[in-house]
Amino acid sequence: MLKGNGMGASDLRGKSPDELRTELTNLKKEAFNLRFQAATNQLENTARMRTVKRSIARVNTILNEKARGAEAEA
């Protein structure tokens, strides 16, 4: 279902929370750059904004799942 260089949830679940936070930072930087390009009419691939937003949501979801899992163990 995922196209382009989006990352699937199963790929992300294998990463540590630190790796996920790094991935989230990179995605947020990319989202900022895409918004900047859109504002200056330089954006070529408009569909990329959607995939980046969804990837950010996916990473946040998995981080929250891992946090809830850690709470349940404690």
N, C-alpha and C positions, 0 to 999 in steps of 0.2 A: 504494500500500500504506500509506503513512504518512497518518495522519489527524490532525486537530487542528493545532496549530502546531509540530509536530515538524519537524526540518529533515533533508532527505535528504542522503545522502553526496555526491551530485553538487554540491549547493549548497555544502557545506562544503569540497570540494576546490578550489573557486575562491577561497577565502579565504587570506589570508597567515597564517603561524604566529602572529603577534601577534593577529590578529583571532580565530583559533581559541582562543588562550589566554583572551581576553576572554570569548568565548562559553562556554568551559569554566567560568570563574569565575561567570558569571551562572547557568549551569545548576546548579552546586554550591550556590549560595545558594538557588536555588529548591528544590532537593532538601532542604536543611536546613529551609526554611520548611514544606515539605510534611510532613517527619517530625515537626516540632514540632506542626503542626495535627493529625496523626494521634494523637500522644501525648495531646493535650488534647481528643480527640474533636470537633474542629472541622473535620475534613477532609470536604469535600463531594464532590470528584471523585477517587475512589481510583485510577482508571485513569491519572491524570496522573503519579503516582509512577513507574509503569512506563515511560511515554514519556520522562520526564526521565532515568531511569536509563539507558535505551537511547541517548538522545541523548548523554549523558556518555560512554558507551562508544564511540559512533560518532566523537565529536570526538577522544577519546584515540587511537583506531585511526588516524585520518587524520594526527594530529600525529606518531605513530610512523612512518607511511609516509613522510611528508615528511622526517623526521629520517634515515631509512634512505636515502632518495634523495639527500640532501645528503652523506651519508657516502660513497656510491658515486661521486659526482662528484669528491670530494676525493682 
